[in-house]
Amino acid sequence: MRAFIIGLILVLAFVIQSTILHYIEIFGIKPNLIVMVTIYFALMQGSVEGAVVGLLGGILLDILVGRVFGLYSLIGMYTGIFAGH
């Protein structure tokens, strides 16, 4: 059940990021909800869960905007690991 909720949160953040936040810029910078969700789970649950959430969120970003598949996945996973320590 917990994995389902985490997956739902990731998909919801992905949908919001790819539809609504795609048009919002703050000082020329677009917010990234997937990174925010990854850092939240890493800080609250630890580096292992942060790494898993970052990896899955990175796969979603790779599907959306990735030129090289796996780049955002690795960045997300490392973000989760480093934020969890």
C-alpha positions as CSV (number, residue, x, y, z in Angstrom):
1,M,0.0,0.0,0.0
2,R,2.8,2.4,0.8
3,A,4.6,1.8,-2.5
4,F,1.3,2.5,-4.3
5,I,1.0,5.8,-2.5
6,I,4.6,6.8,-3.2
7,G,4.0,5.9,-6.9
8,L,0.8,7.9,-6.9
9,I,2.6,10.9,-5.5
10,L,5.4,10.6,-8.1
11,V,2.9,10.3,-11.0
12,L,0.9,13.2,-9.7
13,A,4.0,15.4,-9.4
14,F,5.0,14.3,-12.9
15,V,1.6,15.2,-14.4
16,I,1.6,18.6,-12.6
17,Q,5.2,19.3,-13.7
18,S,4.6,18.4,-17.3
19,T,1.3,20.3,-17.7
20,I,1.0,23.3,-15.3
21,L,4.5,24.0,-14.2
22,H,5.8,23.7,-17.7
23,Y,4.6,27.3,-18.2
24,I,5.7,28.8,-14.9
25,E,9.1,30.4,-14.6
26,I,10.6,32.2,-11.6
27,F,13.5,34.4,-12.6
28,G,13.9,32.2,-15.7
29,I,14.0,28.9,-13.7
30,K,11.3,26.3,-14.0
31,P,10.5,24.4,-10.7
32,N,11.1,20.7,-10.6
33,L,8.6,18.8,-8.5
34,I,10.2,15.4,-9.0
35,V,13.4,16.7,-7.3
36,M,11.3,18.2,-4.5
37,V,9.6,14.9,-3.9
38,T,12.9,13.0,-4.0
39,I,14.5,15.3,-1.4
40,Y,11.4,15.1,0.8
41,F,11.4,11.3,0.9
42,A,15.2,11.2,1.4
43,L,15.0,13.6,4.4
44,M,12.0,11.9,6.0
45,Q,12.7,8.2,5.2
46,G,16.5,7.9,4.6
47,S,18.8,7.6,1.7
48,V,17.7,4.2,0.4
49,E,14.1,5.3,0.0
50,G,15.2,8.6,-1.4
51,A,17.4,6.8,-3.9
52,V,14.5,4.6,-5.0
53,V,12.1,7.6,-5.4
54,G,14.8,9.6,-7.2
55,L,15.4,6.7,-9.6
56,L,11.7,6.2,-10.4
57,G,11.2,10.0,-10.7
58,G,14.2,10.1,-13.0
59,I,12.8,7.4,-15.2
60,L,9.6,9.5,-15.6
61,L,11.7,12.6,-16.5
62,D,13.7,10.5,-18.9
63,I,10.6,9.5,-20.7
64,L,9.4,13.1,-20.8
65,V,12.5,15.1,-21.8
66,G,15.5,12.9,-21.7
67,R,17.8,12.9,-24.7
68,V,20.0,10.2,-23.2
69,F,17.9,7.6,-21.4
70,G,19.2,7.1,-17.8
71,L,20.8,10.5,-17.2
72,Y,17.9,11.9,-15.1
73,S,17.6,8.5,-13.4
74,L,21.1,8.6,-12.2
75,I,20.9,12.2,-11.1
76,G,17.7,11.5,-9.2
77,M,19.1,8.5,-7.5
78,Y,22.3,10.3,-6.4
79,T,20.1,13.3,-5.3
80,G,18.1,10.9,-3.1
81,I,21.3,9.3,-1.7
82,F,23.1,12.6,-0.9
83,A,20.0,14.3,0.5
84,G,19.3,11.3,2.9
85,H,22.7,11.4,4.5
